[in-house]
Amino acid sequence: MHDDLPRSRDEALRKGAFLYFTGRVCKHGHVAPRYASFGGCVDCQSERNTKRDEWPAPRRRILRAQT
């Protein structure tokens, strides 16, 4: 399924790839590709984005202003 992705973060960075796949479970139990830029699990990041989008609008504006 993820045979075309690099097998390590170092390999992904060398190749300039956006994602890599180790086949290992992340600390939250996902077996998913990871981002080469920071090593985070794609599924974990997706869950974080979903939770962030559910926050009330004023909190989103405050966080957006801080970044």
C-alpha positions in Angstrom: 0.0 0.0 0.0 2.8 2.4 0.9 5.6 0.7 -1.0 6.4 3.8 -3.0 7.2 5.8 0.1 10.7 6.0 1.7 11.2 3.8 4.8 12.8 6.4 7.1 12.7 10.1 7.7 16.4 10.5 6.7 15.8 8.8 3.4 12.7 11.0 2.8 14.6 14.1 3.5 17.5 13.0 1.2 15.0 12.3 -1.6 12.9 15.5 -0.9 9.8 13.4 -0.2 6.9 14.9 1.7 5.9 11.6 3.5 7.6 8.4 4.6 6.3 5.1 6.0 8.0 3.0 8.7 5.2 0.5 9.3 5.5 1.2 13.0 2.7 2.2 15.4 2.7 5.8 16.5 2.2 6.7 20.2 -1.6 7.0 19.6 -1.9 3.6 17.9 -1.9 4.6 14.2 0.0 2.8 11.5 0.1 5.5 8.9 2.6 7.5 6.9 4.5 10.3 8.6 5.5 13.8 7.5 9.1 14.1 6.7 9.2 17.7 7.9 8.5 17.0 11.5 8.0 13.2 11.8 4.4 13.4 12.9 1.8 10.8 12.0 -0.6 11.8 9.2 -3.6 10.4 11.1 -2.7 12.2 14.3 -2.4 15.5 12.4 -5.7 14.9 10.7 -7.4 14.4 14.1 -5.8 17.5 15.5 -7.0 19.5 12.5 -10.6 18.2 13.0 -10.6 19.1 16.7 -9.2 22.5 15.9 -12.0 23.2 13.4 -14.6 22.3 16.1 -13.3 25.0 18.5 -15.5 28.1 18.9 -14.7 30.9 16.4 -13.2 33.4 19.0 -10.6 30.8 20.1 -9.6 30.1 16.5 -9.1 33.9 15.9 -6.9 34.2 19.0 -4.8 31.2 18.0 -4.5 32.5 14.4 -3.4 35.9 15.7 -0.6 34.3 17.8 0.9 32.5 14.8 
